[in-house]
Amino acid sequence: MTLYDLKPRFQALLRPLLGWLYRNGVTANQVTVWAMLASLALGLALGLKPSPSLFLLLPGFLLVRMALNAIDGMLAREFNQQSRLGALLNELGDVASDSALYLPFALLPGAVATPVIAFVLLSAITEFTGVLSQTIQGSRRYDGPLGKSDRAFALGAYALLLALYAPAQTWSPLVFWLLSGLSLLTCLNRARAALREVA
């Protein structure tokens, strides 16, 4: 069970906006690129000024980014906008955005860089494993326990805690080693599920 399982309900909330975007000429690829550029911009701002108060921007932004990720997929599927370019932008954009938004945690006071970097690398490998399933004639895997939406929820919650409770900065190594372990477990679960699927 991951937050990805709640995606249909989340999409239902966004459906009224979907038609408006389509009628105004917005394409799935445009939404994907906007989400990636906004993520890179916020990540750069957090990296240049790694202040816990600035990280208060992250929870709200991650929610908006999840909405944009859902919208680009819905536009592609429901309005015949699926393309090879869109598939590449979607996967590469997610990894680039995650890296940009999560690496600045390594620069916060009290943080230790190694577990943050390990987490970011394992997050990328998690998504790579999910895509790799398709190369053995399986489906794109979204198994948990720490998929893309779960990572966003966990890091958004921690960013909020950092802004509201200063001592939480000292928890950074524990938080990111724990998330790294869950990411590794997610890689294993996706690989096993892919092998079972094609067996």
C-alpha positions as CSV (number, residue, x, y, z in Angstrom):
1,M,0.0,0.0,0.0
2,T,1.5,3.4,-1.1
3,L,0.1,6.8,-1.7
4,Y,0.1,5.8,-5.4
5,D,-3.0,3.7,-4.7
6,L,-4.9,6.9,-3.9
7,K,-4.1,8.3,-7.3
8,P,-7.6,7.7,-8.9
9,R,-9.2,9.8,-6.1
10,F,-6.6,12.5,-6.5
11,Q,-7.2,12.6,-10.3
12,A,-11.0,12.9,-9.7
13,L,-10.4,16.1,-7.8
14,L,-8.3,17.5,-10.6
15,R,-10.7,16.6,-13.4
16,P,-12.5,19.9,-13.6
17,L,-9.2,21.7,-14.2
18,L,-8.2,19.2,-16.8
19,G,-10.9,20.2,-19.4
20,W,-10.1,23.9,-18.9
21,L,-6.4,23.3,-19.6
22,Y,-7.1,21.3,-22.7
23,R,-9.5,23.9,-24.0
24,N,-6.8,26.6,-23.5
25,G,-4.3,24.6,-25.6
26,V,-2.1,23.3,-22.7
27,T,-0.4,20.0,-23.6
28,A,0.9,17.2,-21.4
29,N,4.5,17.8,-22.3
30,Q,4.2,21.5,-21.4
31,V,2.9,20.6,-17.9
32,T,5.8,18.1,-17.5
33,V,8.4,20.7,-18.4
34,W,6.8,23.4,-16.2
35,A,6.8,21.1,-13.2
36,M,10.5,20.2,-13.8
37,L,11.6,23.8,-14.3
38,A,9.7,24.9,-11.2
39,S,11.3,22.1,-9.2
40,L,14.8,23.0,-10.4
41,A,14.2,26.7,-9.6
42,L,13.0,25.9,-6.1
43,G,15.8,23.4,-5.5
44,L,18.4,26.1,-6.6
45,A,16.8,28.6,-4.2
46,L,16.9,26.1,-1.3
47,G,20.5,25.2,-2.1
48,L,21.7,28.8,-2.3
49,K,19.9,29.7,1.0
50,P,19.5,26.5,3.0
51,S,17.4,28.0,5.8
52,P,14.8,25.9,7.7
53,S,12.3,28.8,7.3
54,L,12.7,28.7,3.5
55,F,12.0,24.9,3.5
56,L,8.5,25.8,4.6
57,L,7.8,26.4,0.9
58,L,8.5,22.7,0.1
59,P,5.3,21.0,1.4
60,G,3.0,23.1,-0.6
61,F,5.2,22.9,-3.7
62,L,5.4,19.1,-3.5
63,L,1.6,18.9,-3.4
64,V,1.4,21.2,-6.5
65,R,4.0,19.1,-8.2
66,M,2.0,15.9,-7.5
67,A,-1.0,17.6,-9.0
68,L,1.0,18.6,-12.1
69,N,2.3,15.0,-12.4
70,A,-1.2,13.7,-12.3
71,I,-2.5,16.3,-14.8
72,D,0.2,15.6,-17.4
73,G,-0.6,11.9,-17.4
74,M,-4.4,12.5,-17.6
75,L,-3.9,15.0,-20.5
76,A,-1.7,12.5,-22.4
77,R,-4.2,9.5,-21.9
78,E,-7.5,11.2,-22.3
79,F,-6.7,13.7,-25.1
80,N,-4.5,11.5,-27.3
81,Q,-1.2,13.3,-26.4
82,Q,0.9,10.3,-25.5
83,S,4.3,10.3,-27.2
84,R,7.8,8.8,-26.9
85,L,9.1,12.3,-26.0
86,G,6.5,12.6,-23.3
87,A,7.5,9.3,-21.8
88,L,11.1,10.3,-21.6
89,L,10.3,13.8,-20.2
90,N,8.1,12.2,-17.5
91,E,10.7,9.8,-16.2
92,L,13.8,12.0,-16.6
93,G,11.8,15.0,-15.2
94,D,10.8,13.2,-12.1
95,V,14.4,12.1,-11.2
96,A,15.8,15.5,-12.0
97,S,13.1,17.2,-9.9
98,D,13.5,14.9,-6.9
99,S,17.3,15.4,-7.0
100,A,17.0,19.2,-7.1
101,L,14.4,19.4,-4.3
102,Y,16.0,16.8,-1.9
103,L,19.7,17.5,-2.2
104,P,19.5,20.9,-0.4
105,F,18.6,19.0,2.8
106,A,22.3,18.1,2.9
107,L,23.2,21.7,3.3
108,L,21.0,22.5,6.3
109,P,22.6,23.1,9.7
110,G,23.0,19.8,11.6
111,A,22.7,17.8,8.4
112,V,25.1,15.1,7.3
113,A,25.6,15.0,3.6
114,T,26.2,11.2,3.1
115,P,22.7,9.9,4.1
116,V,21.0,12.6,2.0
117,I,23.1,11.8,-1.1
118,A,22.5,8.1,-0.5
119,F,18.8,8.7,-0.3
120,V,18.7,10.7,-3.6
121,L,20.7,8.1,-5.4
122,L,18.5,5.3,-4.2
123,S,15.4,7.3,-5.1
124,A,16.7,7.5,-8.7
125,I,17.5,3.8,-8.7
126,T,14.0,3.1,-7.4
127,E,12.5,4.8,-10.4
128,F,15.0,3.2,-12.8
129,T,14.0,-0.2,-11.4
130,G,10.3,0.6,-12.0
131,V,11.1,1.5,-15.6
132,L,13.4,-1.4,-16.1
133,S,10.5,-3.8,-15.7
134,Q,9.3,-2.8,-19.1
135,T,12.5,-4.0,-20.7
136,I,11.7,-7.6,-19.7
137,Q,8.1,-7.2,-21.0
138,G,6.6,-6.3,-17.7
139,S,4.6,-3.2,-16.7
140,R,5.9,0.0,-15.2
141,R,6.3,-0.9,-11.5
142,Y,5.0,1.4,-8.7
143,D,5.4,-1.0,-5.7
144,G,6.3,0.5,-2.3
145,P,6.9,1.1,0.4
146,L,8.5,4.4,-0.7
147,G,7.4,5.4,-4.2
148,K,7.5,8.9,-5.6
149,S,4.4,10.2,-3.8
150,D,5.5,8.6,-0.5
151,R,8.9,10.3,-0.8
152,A,7.2,13.7,-1.4
153,F,4.9,13.2,1.6
154,A,7.8,12.2,3.9
155,L,10.1,15.0,2.8
156,G,7.3,17.6,2.8
157,A,6.4,16.6,6.4
158,Y,10.1,16.7,7.5
159,A,10.5,20.1,5.9
160,L,7.5,21.4,7.7
161,L,8.8,20.0,11.0
162,L,12.2,21.7,10.4
163,A,10.6,25.0,9.9
164,L,8.4,24.7,13.1
165,Y,10.7,22.8,15.4
166,A,14.4,23.7,15.2
167,P,15.8,20.6,17.1
168,A,14.5,18.4,14.3
169,Q,17.6,19.5,12.3
170,T,19.6,17.1,14.4
171,W,17.4,14.2,13.3
172,S,18.5,14.5,9.6
173,P,21.0,11.5,9.6
174,L,18.4,9.2,11.1
175,V,15.6,10.4,8.8
176,F,17.6,10.0,5.6
177,W,19.2,6.7,6.6
178,L,15.7,5.4,7.3
179,L,14.4,6.7,4.0
180,S,17.4,5.2,2.2
181,G,16.6,1.8,3.7
182,L,13.0,2.1,2.6
183,S,14.1,3.1,-0.9
184,L,16.4,0.1,-1.1
185,L,13.5,-2.2,0.0
186,T,11.3,-0.5,-2.7
187,C,13.9,-1.4,-5.3
188,L,13.9,-5.0,-4.2
189,N,10.1,-5.1,-4.2
190,R,9.8,-3.7,-7.7
191,A,12.5,-6.1,-9.1
192,R,10.8,-9.1,-7.5
193,A,7.3,-8.0,-8.6
194,A,8.6,-7.5,-12.2
195,L,10.1,-11.0,-12.2
196,R,6.9,-12.5,-10.9
197,E,4.9,-10.7,-13.5
198,V,6.8,-12.0,-16.4
199,A,7.4,-15.5,-15.0
